[in-house]
Amino acid sequence: MKQTLPRNWGGLNSEKKDHKFFLDQAFVMGGLAVLIFSYIIFRFIFPLLEKGVLW
């Protein structure tokens, strides 16, 4: 019996090909970390620098 490969490759990675902008978990967690760090810097550290406490 001859072994052949299936010709229909559409089912392997069809999810990633259909979505042009795909948000995965690492992208969301990285964005959340950037937002948290920027909030900490502008809420707590920047006022201390502005008053001259940390300079």
C-alpha positions as CSV (number, residue, x, y, z in Angstrom):
1,M,0.0,0.0,0.0
2,K,1.3,3.4,-1.0
3,Q,1.7,6.0,1.8
4,T,0.7,9.5,0.9
5,L,0.4,12.7,2.7
6,P,-3.0,14.5,3.0
7,R,-3.3,17.3,0.6
8,N,-5.6,19.4,2.8
9,W,-3.3,21.5,5.1
10,G,-6.0,24.1,6.0
11,G,-6.8,22.6,9.4
12,L,-3.3,22.7,10.9
13,N,-2.8,26.5,11.5
14,S,-6.1,27.9,10.4
15,E,-6.7,29.9,13.6
16,K,-3.5,32.0,13.2
17,K,-3.9,32.6,9.5
18,D,-7.5,33.8,9.8
19,H,-6.7,36.5,12.5
20,K,-4.6,39.4,11.3
21,F,-4.2,40.8,14.9
22,F,-4.0,38.0,17.4
23,L,-3.7,38.8,21.1
24,D,-2.0,36.0,23.0
25,Q,-1.5,35.7,26.7
26,A,2.1,36.9,26.7
27,F,1.2,40.1,24.9
28,V,-1.6,40.9,27.3
29,M,0.5,40.2,30.4
30,G,3.4,42.2,29.0
31,G,1.1,45.2,28.4
32,L,-0.4,44.9,31.8
33,A,3.1,44.9,33.4
34,V,4.1,48.0,31.4
35,L,0.9,49.8,32.6
36,I,1.5,48.8,36.2
37,F,5.1,50.0,36.1
38,S,4.2,53.3,34.4
39,Y,1.5,53.9,37.0
40,I,3.9,53.3,39.9
41,I,6.5,55.6,38.4
42,F,4.1,58.5,37.6
43,R,2.0,58.1,40.8
44,F,4.8,57.6,43.4
45,I,8.3,58.2,42.1
46,F,7.7,61.2,39.8
47,P,6.2,63.4,42.6
48,L,9.2,62.6,44.8
49,L,11.6,63.6,42.1
50,E,9.6,66.8,41.5
51,K,9.8,67.8,45.1
52,G,13.4,67.0,45.3
53,V,13.2,64.2,47.8
54,L,15.0,61.6,45.6
55,W,17.4,64.0,43.8
